[in-house]
Amino acid sequence: LTKNINLRSAAYQGFHAPGLNNMIRSYGTSRYTLANPNLSPETMKGYEAGFDYRWNEGIFQLTGYKANVYNAINPVTVDCPSGYSGCTSATQQSNSQTLHAQGVEVQGRYDFHRQWSAEAGYTLTQSILTSQAAANLSTEPINSQLPGTPGKMGNLGLTYYPTVKSSLTTTLRYIGPSWWDSLHTVEVPTYFVVGLRANYEISPNVTMFASAVNLLNRNYVTFGGTGGPIIRGQPQTGTIGARITF
């Protein structure tokens, strides 16, 4: 748009094919999971728009997006078919859901000194069911935030450049609260994680690096799957390595 401002937009489409296990294999004893050979692919359509403002010392970016997933695959409770001995109830994967996601992301970087730079980002996200099989409405209501999808996320970073060929970066990652279940009875609490990374360029083709995840060894929980277990987050972890470009 101008020397300092870029406008950008994108539209996209994708798909996710159903697994053969859900299409051809039935299994169980008193409770059966039934195959569904009529499953069709999930499809996603989305678009986004935003702008970048650049100046000599940094960049500011703002992006908004919307996306819809059609024919989303989800287990539905069905009647037991005849011939299944001892069957008390059954589930079957079905293209029974439509999902909607929308959000906005703000991020930027500022080089406030020849040896120092800072960066930050923040994301607001709404992800909901917009349609659902009638049999599942009591346990998976529409128009409420999907389980395992935090509505707020953010990050802060500070980088120091001791020399032209080396850098030391510390980061703070924020994950806001989310829900373990669709009925929002169990909350997965907010957590913060500190990280550290060092880089040193030995030559134009070889860079050594060292990093630490969860530097303070914070004990936190993260989401594992829809209605599944709540899993402990990654403990303090260190990595040393090299990147070689040929």
BELCORPE-V973838 format. One record per pair of residues at least 4 apart in sequence whose C-alpha atoms are under 6 Angstrom apart, sorted by the first residue. I is the first residue (numbers start at 0). GAP is how many residues later the second one is. D is the distance in whole Angstrom. If there is no record, write none. Layout:
# BELCORPE-V973838
I | GAP | D
I | GAP | D
This chain:
# BELCORPE-V973838
0 | 4 | 6
0 | 5 | 5
3 | 49 | 6
3 | 50 | 5
4 | 47 | 6
4 | 48 | 5
5 | 45 | 5
5 | 46 | 5
6 | 44 | 4
7 | 41 | 6
7 | 42 | 6
7 | 43 | 6
8 | 39 | 6
8 | 40 | 4
9 | 37 | 6
9 | 38 | 5
10 | 35 | 6
10 | 36 | 4
11 | 33 | 6
11 | 34 | 5
12 | 31 | 5
12 | 32 | 4
13 | 29 | 6
13 | 30 | 5
14 | 27 | 5
14 | 28 | 4
14 | 29 | 6
15 | 25 | 5
15 | 26 | 5
16 | 24 | 4
17 | 23 | 6
19 | 4 | 6
20 | 4 | 5
21 | 13 | 5
22 | 12 | 5
22 | 13 | 5
22 | 14 | 4
23 | 11 | 5
24 | 10 | 5
25 | 7 | 6
25 | 8 | 4
25 | 9 | 5
26 | 5 | 6
26 | 6 | 5
27 | 4 | 4
29 | 56 | 5
29 | 57 | 5
29 | 58 | 6
30 | 56 | 6
30 | 57 | 6
30 | 58 | 5
30 | 59 | 5
31 | 58 | 5
32 | 57 | 6
32 | 58 | 5
32 | 59 | 6
33 | 58 | 5
41 | 28 | 6
41 | 29 | 5
41 | 30 | 5
42 | 26 | 6
42 | 27 | 5
43 | 24 | 6
43 | 25 | 4
44 | 22 | 6
44 | 23 | 5
45 | 20 | 6
45 | 21 | 4
46 | 18 | 6
46 | 19 | 6
47 | 16 | 6
47 | 17 | 4
48 | 14 | 6
48 | 15 | 6
49 | 12 | 5
49 | 13 | 4
50 | 10 | 6
50 | 11 | 6
51 | 8 | 6
51 | 9 | 4
52 | 6 | 6
52 | 7 | 5
53 | 4 | 6
53 | 5 | 4
56 | 53 | 6
56 | 54 | 5
57 | 51 | 5
57 | 52 | 4
57 | 53 | 6
58 | 49 | 5
58 | 50 | 5
59 | 48 | 4
60 | 45 | 6
60 | 46 | 5
60 | 47 | 6
61 | 43 | 6
61 | 44 | 5
62 | 41 | 6
62 | 42 | 5
63 | 39 | 6
63 | 40 | 4
64 | 37 | 5
64 | 38 | 6
65 | 35 | 6
65 | 36 | 4
66 | 33 | 6
66 | 34 | 5
67 | 31 | 6
67 | 32 | 5
68 | 29 | 6
68 | 30 | 5
69 | 28 | 5
70 | 24 | 4
70 | 26 | 6
71 | 23 | 5
71 | 25 | 5
71 | 26 | 6
72 | 21 | 5
72 | 22 | 5
73 | 19 | 5
73 | 20 | 6
74 | 16 | 6
74 | 17 | 5
74 | 18 | 4
75 | 15 | 5
75 | 16 | 5
76 | 13 | 6
76 | 14 | 4
77 | 12 | 6
77 | 13 | 6
79 | 9 | 6
79 | 10 | 6
95 | 36 | 6
95 | 37 | 5
96 | 34 | 5
96 | 35 | 5
97 | 31 | 6
97 | 32 | 5
97 | 33 | 5
98 | 29 | 6
98 | 30 | 5
98 | 31 | 6
99 | 27 | 6
99 | 28 | 5
100 | 25 | 6
100 | 26 | 4
101 | 23 | 6
101 | 24 | 5
102 | 21 | 5
102 | 22 | 4
103 | 19 | 6
103 | 20 | 5
104 | 17 | 6
104 | 18 | 4
105 | 15 | 6
105 | 16 | 5
106 | 13 | 6
106 | 14 | 4
107 | 11 | 6
107 | 12 | 6
108 | 9 | 6
108 | 10 | 4
109 | 7 | 6
109 | 8 | 5
110 | 6 | 4
111 | 5 | 6
114 | 45 | 6
114 | 46 | 5
115 | 43 | 6
115 | 44 | 5
116 | 41 | 6
116 | 42 | 5
117 | 39 | 6
117 | 40 | 5
118 | 37 | 6
118 | 38 | 5
119 | 35 | 5
119 | 36 | 4
120 | 33 | 5
120 | 34 | 5
121 | 31 | 6
121 | 32 | 4
122 | 29 | 6
122 | 30 | 5
123 | 27 | 6
123 | 28 | 5
124 | 26 | 5
125 | 25 | 6
126 | 18 | 5
126 | 19 | 6
127 | 15 | 5
127 | 16 | 5
127 | 17 | 5
127 | 18 | 5
128 | 13 | 5
128 | 14 | 6
129 | 12 | 5
129 | 13 | 6
135 | 4 | 6
136 | 4 | 5
139 | 42 | 5
146 | 32 | 5
146 | 33 | 5
146 | 34 | 5
146 | 35 | 5
147 | 30 | 6
147 | 31 | 6
147 | 32 | 6
147 | 75 | 5
148 | 29 | 6
149 | 26 | 6
149 | 27 | 6
149 | 28 | 5
151 | 24 | 5
152 | 21 | 6
152 | 22 | 5
152 | 23 | 6
153 | 20 | 5
154 | 17 | 6
154 | 18 | 4
154 | 19 | 6
155 | 15 | 6
155 | 16 | 5
156 | 13 | 6
156 | 14 | 4
157 | 11 | 6
157 | 12 | 6
158 | 9 | 6
158 | 10 | 4
159 | 7 | 6
159 | 8 | 5
160 | 5 | 6
160 | 6 | 4
164 | 35 | 6
164 | 36 | 5
165 | 33 | 5
165 | 34 | 4
166 | 31 | 6
166 | 32 | 5
167 | 29 | 6
167 | 30 | 4
168 | 27 | 6
168 | 28 | 5
169 | 25 | 6
169 | 26 | 4
170 | 23 | 6
170 | 24 | 5
171 | 21 | 6
171 | 22 | 5
172 | 19 | 6
172 | 20 | 5
173 | 18 | 5
174 | 15 | 6
174 | 16 | 6
175 | 14 | 5
176 | 11 | 6
176 | 12 | 5
176 | 13 | 5
177 | 9 | 6
177 | 10 | 5
178 | 5 | 6
178 | 7 | 6
178 | 8 | 5
178 | 9 | 5
179 | 6 | 6
179 | 7 | 6
180 | 46 | 5
192 | 21 | 5
193 | 20 | 5
193 | 21 | 5
194 | 17 | 6
194 | 18 | 5
194 | 19 | 6
194 | 20 | 5
195 | 15 | 6
195 | 16 | 5
196 | 13 | 6
196 | 14 | 4
197 | 11 | 5
197 | 12 | 5
198 | 9 | 6
198 | 10 | 4
199 | 7 | 6
199 | 8 | 5
200 | 6 | 4
201 | 4 | 6
201 | 5 | 6
204 | 39 | 6
204 | 40 | 5
205 | 37 | 6
205 | 38 | 5
206 | 35 | 6
206 | 36 | 5
207 | 33 | 6
207 | 34 | 4
208 | 31 | 6
208 | 32 | 5
208 | 33 | 6
209 | 29 | 6
209 | 30 | 4
210 | 27 | 6
210 | 28 | 5
211 | 25 | 6
211 | 26 | 4
212 | 23 | 6
212 | 24 | 5
213 | 22 | 5
214 | 21 | 6
216 | 18 | 6
216 | 19 | 5
219 | 12 | 6
219 | 13 | 5
220 | 10 | 6
220 | 11 | 4
220 | 12 | 5
221 | 9 | 5
221 | 10 | 6
221 | 11 | 5
222 | 7 | 5
223 | 5 | 6
223 | 6 | 5
223 | 7 | 6
